[in-house]
């Protein structure tokens, strides 16, 4: 089979690719035959030194200490171009994944706060969700 050959009939030159799995095919007939068996695209996974993960945290629990952000705070963080740009950093993504998947997330969070990248990220989020506190700090 050549690189431009239909992977379904194996006779004709492929002109198209399946939008799901990218398998090359040559015609509607071959596409229909290919779709008789559901296909999927493999998504590469980020390889991080995986530790046993904790079960997902429940957001239904009471927030007695007021730690949970309200909807307007969450929207402000999501809309921040600075936060979006920071989250493009693969190293920061790995740090966040390691914290989130850790059995002892609080310990991982403390370790992450020792590094400048994660500290900058958390300070930026803090300035977005508590702008009045930031203005007090800059006035002092």
DSSP file (Angstrom, degrees, kcal/mol; ACC not computed):
  #  RESIDUE AA STRUCTURE BP1 BP2  ACC     N-H-->O    O-->H-N    N-H-->O    O-->H-N    TCO  KAPPA ALPHA  PHI   PSI    X-CA   Y-CA   Z-CA
    1    1 A X              0   0    0      0, 0.0     2,-0.1     0, 0.0     6,-0.0   0.000 360.0 360.0 360.0 125.7    0.0    0.0    0.0
    2    2 A X    >   -     0   0    0      1,-0.1     3,-1.4     4,-0.1     0, 0.0  -0.339 360.0-104.9 -80.2 167.7    1.4    3.4   -1.0
    3    3 A X  T 3  S+     0   0    0      1,-0.3    -1,-0.1    -2,-0.1    21,-0.1   0.708 121.1  44.9 -67.8 -19.1    1.0    6.5    1.1
    4    4 A X  T 3  S+     0   0    0      2,-0.1    10,-3.4    20,-0.0     2,-0.3   0.038  89.8 115.1-111.9  25.6   -1.7    7.9   -1.2
    5    5 A X  B <  S-A   13   0A   0     -3,-1.4     8,-0.2     8,-0.3    19,-0.2  -0.746  76.8-100.7-100.3 143.1   -3.6    4.7   -1.5
    6    6 A X     >  -     0   0    0      6,-3.1     4,-0.9    -2,-0.3    19,-0.2  -0.406  25.5-153.3 -59.0 127.7   -7.2    4.2   -0.3
    7    7 A X  T  4 S+     0   0    0     17,-2.5    -1,-0.2     2,-0.1    18,-0.1   0.455  88.6  52.4 -85.6  -0.8   -7.0    2.3    3.0
    8    8 A X  T  4 S+     0   0    0     16,-0.2    -1,-0.1    15,-0.0    17,-0.1   0.879 125.6  15.7 -97.7 -59.8  -10.5    0.8    2.5
    9    9 A X  T  4 S-     0   0    0      3,-0.1    -2,-0.1     1,-0.0    16,-0.1   0.703  85.7-147.8 -88.8 -20.0  -10.5   -0.8   -1.0
   10   10 A X  S  < S+     0   0    0     -4,-0.9    -3,-0.1     2,-0.1     3,-0.1   0.684  77.6  81.8  61.2  22.3   -6.7   -0.7   -1.3
   11   11 A X  S    S+     0   0    0      1,-0.1     2,-0.1   -10,-0.0    -1,-0.1   0.725  77.5  56.1-117.7 -47.5   -7.0   -0.2   -5.1
   12   12 A X  S    S-     0   0    0      1,-0.1    -6,-3.1    -7,-0.1     2,-0.3  -0.411  88.0 -95.8 -92.7 164.3   -7.5    3.4   -5.9
   13   13 A X  B     -A    5   0A   0     -8,-0.2    -8,-0.3    -2,-0.1     2,-0.3  -0.581  45.2-115.4 -74.2 137.2   -5.6    6.6   -5.0
   14   14 A X        +     0   0    0    -10,-3.4    12,-0.3    -2,-0.3    -1,-0.1  -0.554  36.5 171.4 -77.5 138.1   -6.9    8.3   -1.9
   15   15 A X        +     0   0    0     10,-1.7     2,-0.3    -2,-0.3    11,-0.2   0.500  63.6  36.7-116.4 -13.9   -8.4   11.7   -2.4
   16   16 A X  E     -B   25   0B   0      9,-2.3     9,-2.1    11,-0.0     2,-0.4  -0.834  63.6-139.4-136.5 168.2   -9.9   12.3    1.1
   17   17 A X  E     -B   24   0B   0     -2,-0.3     7,-0.2     7,-0.2     2,-0.1  -0.996  33.4-104.7-132.2 141.7   -9.3   11.6    4.8
   18   18 A X     >  -     0   0    0      5,-2.2     4,-1.9    -2,-0.4     6,-0.0  -0.432  26.5-138.6 -60.4 129.7  -11.8   10.5    7.4
   19   19 A X  T  4 S+     0   0    0      1,-0.2    -1,-0.2     2,-0.2    22,-0.0   0.729  98.4  43.8 -66.0 -19.6  -12.6   13.6    9.5
   20   20 A X  T  4 S+     0   0    0      3,-0.1    -1,-0.2    20,-0.1    -2,-0.0   0.936 133.5   9.2 -89.4 -55.2  -12.5   11.5   12.7
   21   21 A X  T  4 S-     0   0    0     20,-0.1    -2,-0.2     2,-0.1    21,-0.1   0.470  90.9-124.4-110.0  -2.8   -9.5    9.1   12.4
   22   22 A X     <  +     0   0    0     -4,-1.9     2,-0.3     1,-0.2    -3,-0.1   0.641  50.0 161.4  69.3  17.6   -7.8   10.6    9.3
   23   23 A X        -     0   0    0     -6,-0.1    -5,-2.2     1,-0.1    -1,-0.2  -0.537  42.0-118.6 -67.9 129.6   -7.8    7.3    7.4
   24   24 A X  E     +B   17   0B   0     -2,-0.3   -17,-2.5    -7,-0.2     2,-0.3  -0.490  41.1 169.8 -72.2 138.2   -7.3    7.9    3.6
   25   25 A X  E     -B   16   0B   0     -9,-2.1    -9,-2.3   -19,-0.2   -10,-1.7  -0.938  30.5-146.0-143.6 166.8  -10.2    6.8    1.3
   26   26 A X        +     0   0    0     -2,-0.3     2,-0.3   -12,-0.3   -13,-0.1   0.687  69.4  10.8-110.2 -22.0  -11.1    7.3   -2.3
   27   27 A X  S  > S-     0   0    0      1,-0.1     4,-2.4   -15,-0.1    -1,-0.2  -0.924  73.1 -98.3-153.1 171.5  -14.8    7.5   -2.6
   28   28 A X  H  > S+     0   0    0     -2,-0.3     4,-2.8     2,-0.2     5,-0.2   0.888 121.0  55.8 -62.4 -39.3  -18.2    7.9   -0.9
   29   29 A X  H  > S+     0   0    0      1,-0.2     4,-2.1     2,-0.2    -1,-0.2   0.923 109.8  44.3 -61.3 -44.7  -18.6    4.1   -1.2
   30   30 A X  H  > S+     0   0    0      2,-0.2     4,-2.7     1,-0.2    -1,-0.2   0.888 111.9  53.7 -67.0 -37.9  -15.4    3.5    0.6
   31   31 A X  H  X S+     0   0    0     -4,-2.4     4,-2.2     2,-0.2    -2,-0.2   0.931 109.3  48.1 -61.5 -44.9  -16.2    6.1    3.2
   32   32 A X  H  < S+     0   0    0     -4,-2.8     4,-0.4     1,-0.2    -1,-0.2   0.899 112.1  49.5 -62.1 -40.3  -19.6    4.4    3.9
   33   33 A X  H >< S+     0   0    0     -4,-2.1     3,-1.1    -5,-0.2     4,-0.4   0.921 110.6  50.2 -64.1 -43.2  -17.8    1.1    4.3
   34   34 A X  H >< S+     0   0    0     -4,-2.7     3,-1.1     1,-0.2    -2,-0.2   0.886 107.2  54.6 -60.8 -39.9  -15.3    2.6    6.6
   35   35 A X  T 3< S+     0   0    0     -4,-2.2    -1,-0.2     1,-0.2    -2,-0.2   0.500  82.3  86.9 -77.9  -3.6  -18.0    4.1    8.8
   36   36 A X  T <  S+     0   0    0     -3,-1.1     2,-0.5    -4,-0.4    -1,-0.2   0.821  94.8  46.0 -63.2 -28.7  -19.7    0.8    9.3
   37   37 A X  S <  S-     0   0    0     -3,-1.1    -1,-0.2    -4,-0.4     0, 0.0  -0.972 104.1-115.4-113.0 120.9  -17.4    0.3   12.2
   38   38 A X        -     0   0    0     -2,-0.5     2,-0.3     1,-0.1    -2,-0.1  -0.233  35.3-163.4 -56.5 139.7  -17.1    3.4   14.4
   39   39 A X        -     0   0    0     -4,-0.1     2,-0.3     2,-0.0    -1,-0.1  -0.759   6.8-166.4-119.5 167.8  -13.7    5.0   14.4
   40   40 A X        -     0   0    0     -2,-0.3     2,-0.4   -19,-0.1   -20,-0.1  -0.974  22.8-113.1-150.0 162.6  -12.0    7.5   16.7
   41   41 A X        -     0   0    0     -2,-0.3     2,-0.4   -22,-0.0   -20,-0.1  -0.836  31.2-123.2 -99.3 134.6   -9.0    9.8   16.8
   42   42 A X        -     0   0    0     -2,-0.4     2,-0.6   -21,-0.1    -1,-0.0  -0.625  22.4-150.5 -75.4 130.9   -6.2    9.0   19.3
   43   43 A X        -     0   0    0     -2,-0.4     2,-0.1     0, 0.0    -1,-0.0  -0.909  17.6-123.7-104.0 121.9   -5.5   12.0   21.5
   44   44 A X        -     0   0    0     -2,-0.6     2,-0.3     1,-0.1     0, 0.0  -0.392  26.8-141.1 -64.0 138.0   -2.0   12.2   22.7
   45   45 A X        -     0   0    0     -2,-0.1     2,-0.4     1,-0.0    -1,-0.1  -0.768  16.9-110.4-101.7 148.1   -1.8   12.3   26.5
   46   46 A X        -     0   0    0     -2,-0.3     2,-0.8     1,-0.1    -1,-0.0  -0.617  31.5-137.4 -74.2 125.5    0.5   14.5   28.5
   47   47 A X        +     0   0    0     -2,-0.4     2,-0.4     2,-0.0    -1,-0.1  -0.774  36.3 159.4 -90.4 112.8    3.1   12.2   30.2
   48   48 A X        -     0   0    0     -2,-0.8     2,-1.2    49,-0.0    46,-0.0  -0.940  58.3 -89.2-126.6 149.9    3.6   13.3   33.7
   49   49 A X        -     0   0    0     -2,-0.4     2,-0.3     1,-0.1    -2,-0.0  -0.446  57.8-143.9 -59.5  98.3    5.0   11.2   36.5
   50   50 A X        -     0   0    0     -2,-1.2     2,-0.3    52,-0.0    -1,-0.1  -0.494  19.7-170.0 -76.8 130.5    1.6    9.9   37.5
   51   51 A X        -     0   0    0     -2,-0.3    -3,-0.0     1,-0.1    -1,-0.0  -0.725  47.3 -73.1-105.5 163.8    0.9    9.4   41.2
   52   52 A X        -     0   0    0     -2,-0.3    51,-0.4     1,-0.1     2,-0.2  -0.361  60.3-130.3 -55.8 134.9   -2.2    7.6   42.4
   53   53 A X        -     0   0    0     49,-0.1     2,-0.2    50,-0.1    49,-0.2  -0.606   7.6-127.7 -94.7 151.6   -5.0   10.0   41.9
   54   54 A X        -     0   0    0     46,-0.3     3,-0.1    -2,-0.2    -1,-0.0  -0.554  38.8 -91.5 -86.9 158.4   -7.6   11.1   44.3
   55   55 A X        -     0   0    0     -2,-0.2    -1,-0.1     1,-0.1     3,-0.1  -0.332  59.9 -79.5 -65.0 154.9  -11.3   10.9   43.4
   56   56 A X        -     0   0    0      1,-0.1     2,-0.2    -3,-0.1    -1,-0.1  -0.227  52.1-109.4 -56.1 141.9  -12.7   14.1   41.9
   57   57 A X        -     0   0    0     -3,-0.1     2,-0.5     1,-0.1    -1,-0.1  -0.496  29.3-121.9 -73.6 141.7  -13.5   16.7   44.5
   58   58 A X    >   -     0   0    0     -2,-0.2     3,-0.5     1,-0.1    -1,-0.1  -0.725  17.9-167.1 -86.8 128.8  -17.2   17.3   45.1
   59   59 A X  T 3  S+     0   0    0     -2,-0.5    -1,-0.1     1,-0.2     4,-0.0   0.350  81.1  76.6 -93.0   5.8  -18.3   20.9   44.5
   60   60 A X  T 3  S+     0   0    0      2,-0.1    -1,-0.2     3,-0.0     3,-0.1   0.587  71.8 107.1 -87.9 -11.6  -21.6   20.1   46.2
   61   61 A X  S <  S-     0   0    0     -3,-0.5     2,-0.1     1,-0.1    -4,-0.0  -0.227  85.1 -89.0 -65.3 156.4  -20.0   20.3   49.6
   62   62 A X        -     0   0    0      1,-0.1     2,-0.6     2,-0.0     3,-0.2  -0.382  27.2-146.7 -65.5 144.0  -20.6   23.2   51.9
   63   63 A X    >   +     0   0    0      1,-0.2     3,-1.4    -3,-0.1    -1,-0.1  -0.577  34.9 158.3-110.2  65.2  -18.3   26.1   51.4
   64   64 A X  T 3  S+     0   0    0     -2,-0.6    -1,-0.2     1,-0.3    -2,-0.0   0.797  71.6  48.2 -63.5 -30.6  -18.3   27.3   55.1
   65   65 A X  T 3  S-     0   0    0     -3,-0.2    -1,-0.3     0, 0.0    -2,-0.1   0.449 109.4-118.3 -93.2   0.7  -15.0   29.1   54.8
   66   66 A X    <   +     0   0    0     -3,-1.4    -2,-0.1     1,-0.1    -3,-0.1   0.825  69.3 135.8  71.6  31.9  -15.9   31.0   51.7
   67   67 A X        +     0   0    0      2,-0.1     2,-0.2     0, 0.0    -1,-0.1   0.735  42.0  93.8 -83.3 -23.2  -13.1   29.5   49.6
   68   68 A X  S    S-     0   0    0     -5,-0.1     2,-0.1     1,-0.1    -5,-0.0  -0.497  77.3-123.4 -76.4 137.5  -15.2   28.9   46.5
   69   69 A X        -     0   0    0     -2,-0.2     2,-0.1     1,-0.1    -1,-0.1  -0.476  22.5-125.0 -76.2 147.6  -15.2   31.6   43.8
   70   70 A X     >  -     0   0    0     -2,-0.1     4,-2.3     1,-0.1     3,-0.3  -0.397  32.9 -95.9 -85.6 173.0  -18.5   33.0   42.7
   71   71 A X  H  > S+     0   0    0      1,-0.2     4,-2.5     2,-0.2     5,-0.2   0.862 122.9  51.8 -59.8 -40.3  -19.6   33.1   39.1
   72   72 A X  H  > S+     0   0    0      2,-0.2     4,-2.0     1,-0.2    -1,-0.2   0.877 110.5  49.2 -67.5 -35.3  -18.4   36.6   38.3
   73   73 A X  H  > S+     0   0    0     -3,-0.3     4,-2.1     2,-0.2    -2,-0.2   0.926 111.5  49.0 -66.9 -44.1  -15.0   35.8   39.7
   74   74 A X  H  X S+     0   0    0     -4,-2.3     4,-2.6     1,-0.2    -2,-0.2   0.908 111.6  49.6 -61.3 -41.9  -14.8   32.6   37.6
   75   75 A X  H  X S+     0   0    0     -4,-2.5     4,-2.2     1,-0.2    -1,-0.2   0.896 108.3  53.1 -64.0 -40.0  -15.8   34.6   34.5
   76   76 A X  H  X S+     0   0    0     -4,-2.0     4,-0.6     2,-0.2    -1,-0.2   0.899 111.7  45.4 -62.9 -40.3  -13.2   37.2   35.2
   77   77 A X  H >< S+     0   0    0     -4,-2.1     3,-1.0     1,-0.2    -2,-0.2   0.934 113.5  49.4 -67.1 -45.7  -10.5   34.6   35.4
   78   78 A X  H 3< S+     0   0    0     -4,-2.6    -2,-0.2     1,-0.2    -1,-0.2   0.822 112.2  48.6 -63.9 -31.7  -11.7   32.8   32.3
   79   79 A X  H 3< S+     0   0    0     -4,-2.2     2,-0.4    -5,-0.2    -1,-0.2   0.550  84.0 112.0 -86.4  -7.4  -11.8   36.0   30.3
   80   80 A X    <X  -     0   0    0     -3,-1.0     4,-2.2    -4,-0.6     5,-0.1  -0.533  52.1-161.5 -73.3 119.8   -8.3   37.2   31.3
   81   81 A X  H  > S+     0   0    0     -2,-0.4     4,-2.4     1,-0.2    -1,-0.2   0.828  92.8  57.5 -68.0 -30.2   -6.0   37.2   28.3
   82   82 A X  H  > S+     0   0    0      2,-0.2     4,-2.3     1,-0.2    -1,-0.2   0.924 108.1  45.4 -65.1 -43.2   -3.0   37.2   30.8
   83   83 A X  H  > S+     0   0    0      2,-0.2     4,-2.4     1,-0.2    -2,-0.2   0.926 112.1  51.8 -65.1 -44.2   -4.3   34.0   32.5
   84   84 A X  H  < S+     0   0    0     -4,-2.2     4,-0.5     1,-0.2    -2,-0.2   0.907 110.9  48.1 -58.9 -42.2   -4.9   32.4   29.1
   85   85 A X  H >< S+     0   0    0     -4,-2.4     3,-1.1     1,-0.2     4,-0.3   0.908 110.7  50.4 -66.2 -41.3   -1.3   33.2   28.0
   86   86 A X  H >< S+     0   0    0     -4,-2.3     3,-1.6     1,-0.2    -1,-0.2   0.893 105.2  57.9 -61.7 -38.7    0.2   31.9   31.2
   87   87 A X  T 3< S+     0   0    0     -4,-2.4    -1,-0.2     1,-0.3    -2,-0.2   0.587  90.6  71.7 -71.3  -9.0   -1.8   28.6   30.8
   88   88 A X  T <  S+     0   0    0     -3,-1.1     2,-0.4    -4,-0.5    -1,-0.3   0.681  73.8 103.0 -75.4 -17.4   -0.1   28.1   27.4
   89   89 A X    <>  -     0   0    0     -3,-1.6     4,-2.1    -4,-0.3     5,-0.1  -0.540  65.7-151.8 -71.5 119.7    3.1   27.3   29.2
   90   90 A X  H  > S+     0   0    0     -2,-0.4     4,-2.2     1,-0.2    -1,-0.2   0.842  94.7  56.0 -62.7 -34.5    3.6   23.5   29.2
   91   91 A X  H  > S+     0   0    0      2,-0.2     4,-2.1     1,-0.2    -1,-0.2   0.922 108.2  47.6 -64.6 -43.2    5.6   23.6   32.4
   92   92 A X  H  > S+     0   0    0      1,-0.2     4,-2.5     2,-0.2    -2,-0.2   0.892 109.3  54.5 -64.1 -39.5    2.7   25.4   34.2
   93   93 A X  H  X S+     0   0    0     -4,-2.1     4,-2.5     1,-0.2    -1,-0.2   0.914 108.7  48.6 -59.2 -42.8    0.3   22.8   32.8
   94   94 A X  H  X S+     0   0    0     -4,-2.2     4,-2.4     2,-0.2    -1,-0.2   0.899 110.3  51.1 -65.0 -40.6    2.4   20.0   34.2
   95   95 A X  H  X S+     0   0    0     -4,-2.1     4,-2.2     2,-0.2    -2,-0.2   0.935 112.3  46.0 -61.9 -46.7    2.5   21.7   37.6
   96   96 A X  H  X S+     0   0    0     -4,-2.5     4,-2.8     1,-0.2    -2,-0.2   0.912 112.9  49.9 -64.2 -43.0   -1.3   22.2   37.7
   97   97 A X  H  X S+     0   0    0     -4,-2.5     4,-2.3    -5,-0.2    -1,-0.2   0.899 109.7  51.7 -61.7 -41.0   -1.9   18.6   36.6
   98   98 A X  H  X S+     0   0    0     -4,-2.4     4,-0.6     2,-0.2    -1,-0.2   0.903 112.6  45.2 -64.4 -41.1    0.5   17.3   39.3
   99   99 A X  H >< S+     0   0    0     -4,-2.2     3,-0.9     1,-0.2    -2,-0.2   0.947 114.9  47.8 -64.4 -48.4   -1.4   19.3   42.0
  100  100 A X  H 3< S+     0   0    0     -4,-2.8   -46,-0.3     1,-0.2    -2,-0.2   0.818 115.9  42.8 -66.1 -32.1   -4.8   18.2   40.7
  101  101 A X  H 3< S+     0   0    0     -4,-2.3    -1,-0.2    -5,-0.2    -2,-0.2   0.461  91.8 108.5 -94.7  -0.3   -3.9   14.5   40.4
  102  102 A X    X<  -     0   0    0     -3,-0.9     3,-0.6    -4,-0.6   -48,-0.2  -0.483  65.2-143.0 -80.0 145.0   -2.0   14.2   43.7
  103  103 A X  T 3  S+     0   0    0    -51,-0.4     2,-0.6     1,-0.3     3,-0.2   0.852 107.4  42.4 -68.6 -35.2   -3.4   12.4   46.8
  104  104 A X  T 3> S+     0   0    0      1,-0.2     4,-1.9     2,-0.1     3,-0.4  -0.645  72.7 163.8-111.4  73.2   -1.8   15.2   48.9
  105  105 A X  H <> S+     0   0    0     -2,-0.6     4,-2.6    -3,-0.6     5,-0.2   0.835  71.4  58.6 -61.1 -35.4   -2.8   18.2   46.8
  106  106 A X  H  > S+     0   0    0      2,-0.2     4,-2.1     1,-0.2    -1,-0.2   0.901 106.7  47.4 -63.9 -40.0   -2.0   20.7   49.6
  107  107 A X  H  > S+     0   0    0     -3,-0.4     4,-2.1     2,-0.2    -1,-0.2   0.913 113.0  48.6 -66.2 -42.7    1.6   19.5   49.8
  108  108 A X  H  X S+     0   0    0     -4,-1.9     4,-2.5     1,-0.2    -2,-0.2   0.877 109.5  53.2 -64.1 -37.5    2.0   19.7   46.0
  109  109 A X  H  X S+     0   0    0     -4,-2.6     4,-2.1     2,-0.2    -2,-0.2   0.918 107.5  50.7 -63.3 -43.8    0.5   23.2   46.1
  110  110 A X  H  X S+     0   0    0     -4,-2.1     4,-0.5     1,-0.2    -2,-0.2   0.910 111.4  48.2 -60.3 -42.2    3.0   24.2   48.7
  111  111 A X  H >< S+     0   0    0     -4,-2.1     3,-1.3     1,-0.2     4,-0.4   0.921 110.6  51.3 -62.8 -43.8    5.9   22.9   46.6
  112  112 A X  H >< S+     0   0    0     -4,-2.5     3,-1.6     1,-0.3     6,-0.4   0.852 101.0  61.9 -63.5 -35.0    4.5   24.6   43.5
  113  113 A X  H 3< S+     0   0    0     -4,-2.1    -1,-0.3     1,-0.3    -2,-0.2   0.673  91.6  68.0 -66.9 -15.9    4.4   28.0   45.3
  114  114 A X  T << S+     0   0    0     -3,-1.3     2,-0.3    -4,-0.5    -1,-0.3   0.728  89.8  78.0 -73.8 -21.2    8.1   27.8   45.8
  115  115 A X  S <> S-     0   0    0     -3,-1.6     4,-1.8    -4,-0.4     5,-0.2  -0.662  80.7-133.3 -93.0 146.6    8.6   28.3   42.0
  116  116 A X  H  > S+     0   0    0     -2,-0.3     4,-2.4     1,-0.2     5,-0.2   0.830 100.6  58.2 -66.3 -33.3    8.3   31.7   40.3
  117  117 A X  H  > S+     0   0    0      2,-0.2     4,-1.9     1,-0.2    -1,-0.2   0.949 111.8  38.2 -64.5 -50.2    6.1   30.4   37.5
  118  118 A X  H  > S+     0   0    0     -6,-0.4     4,-2.6     2,-0.2     5,-0.2   0.873 115.3  54.4 -70.3 -36.1    3.3   29.1   39.6
  119  119 A X  H  X S+     0   0    0     -4,-1.8     4,-2.5    -7,-0.4    -2,-0.2   0.915 108.4  49.1 -63.2 -42.5    3.6   31.9   42.1
  120  120 A X  H  X S+     0   0    0     -4,-2.4     4,-2.2     1,-0.2    -1,-0.2   0.914 111.1  51.4 -61.1 -42.5    3.1   34.5   39.2
  121  121 A X  H  X S+     0   0    0     -4,-1.9     4,-2.1     1,-0.2    -2,-0.2   0.928 112.4  44.1 -60.5 -47.8    0.1   32.5   38.0
  122  122 A X  H  X S+     0   0    0     -4,-2.6     4,-2.6     1,-0.2    -1,-0.2   0.870 112.1  52.7 -69.1 -35.8   -1.6   32.5   41.5
  123  123 A X  H  X S+     0   0    0     -4,-2.5     4,-2.2    -5,-0.2    -1,-0.2   0.888 109.1  50.4 -65.5 -37.7   -0.8   36.2   42.1
  124  124 A X  H  X S+     0   0    0     -4,-2.2     4,-1.4     2,-0.2    -2,-0.2   0.925 111.6  47.3 -65.6 -44.2   -2.4   37.1   38.7
  125  125 A X  H  X S+     0   0    0     -4,-2.1     4,-2.6     1,-0.2     3,-0.4   0.924 111.1  52.2 -61.9 -43.7   -5.5   35.1   39.6
  126  126 A X  H  X S+     0   0    0     -4,-2.6     4,-2.1     1,-0.2    -1,-0.2   0.895 107.2  51.8 -60.1 -41.0   -5.6   36.7   43.0
  127  127 A X  H  < S+     0   0    0     -4,-2.2    -1,-0.2     1,-0.2    -2,-0.2   0.793 112.2  47.8 -67.4 -26.5   -5.4   40.2   41.5
  128  128 A X  H >< S+     0   0    0     -4,-1.4     3,-0.5    -3,-0.4    -2,-0.2   0.895 116.9  39.3 -79.5 -42.2   -8.3   39.3   39.2
  129  129 A X  H 3< S+     0   0    0     -4,-2.6    -2,-0.2     1,-0.2    -3,-0.2   0.719 128.4  32.2 -84.0 -19.0  -10.6   37.9   41.8
  130  130 A X  T >X  +     0   0    0     -4,-2.1     4,-1.7    -5,-0.3     3,-0.6  -0.485  66.2 156.5-131.2  63.5   -9.8   40.4   44.5
  131  131 A X  H <> S+     0   0    0     -3,-0.5     4,-1.9     1,-0.2     5,-0.1   0.822  74.3  57.9 -62.5 -29.9   -9.0   43.7   42.7
  132  132 A X  H 3> S+     0   0    0      1,-0.2     4,-1.3     2,-0.2    -1,-0.2   0.866 105.0  50.3 -69.4 -33.6   -9.8   45.8   45.7
  133  133 A X  H <> S+     0   0    0     -3,-0.6     4,-1.9     2,-0.2    -1,-0.2   0.891 108.9  52.4 -68.5 -38.6   -7.2   44.0   47.8
  134  134 A X  H  X S+     0   0    0     -4,-1.7     4,-2.2     1,-0.2    -2,-0.2   0.893 106.6  52.2 -63.8 -39.8   -4.6   44.6   45.1
  135  135 A X  H  X S+     0   0    0     -4,-1.9     4,-1.1     1,-0.2    -1,-0.2   0.838 108.2  51.9 -67.5 -30.5   -5.3   48.3   45.0
  136  136 A X  H  X S+     0   0    0     -4,-1.3     4,-1.1     2,-0.2    -1,-0.2   0.892 109.2  50.3 -68.7 -39.2   -4.8   48.5   48.8
  137  137 A X  H  < S+     0   0    0     -4,-1.9     3,-0.5     1,-0.2    -2,-0.2   0.909 110.6  48.5 -65.9 -42.1   -1.4   46.7   48.4
  138  138 A X  H  < S+     0   0    0     -4,-2.2    -1,-0.2     1,-0.2    -2,-0.2   0.740 108.0  55.7 -73.0 -20.9   -0.2   49.1   45.7
  139  139 A X  H  <        0   0    0     -4,-1.1    -1,-0.2     1,-0.2    -2,-0.2   0.755 360.0 360.0 -79.0 -24.3   -1.3   52.1   47.8
  140  140 A X     <        0   0    0     -4,-1.1    -1,-0.2    -3,-0.5    -2,-0.2   0.482 360.0 360.0 -76.5 360.0    0.8   51.1   50.8
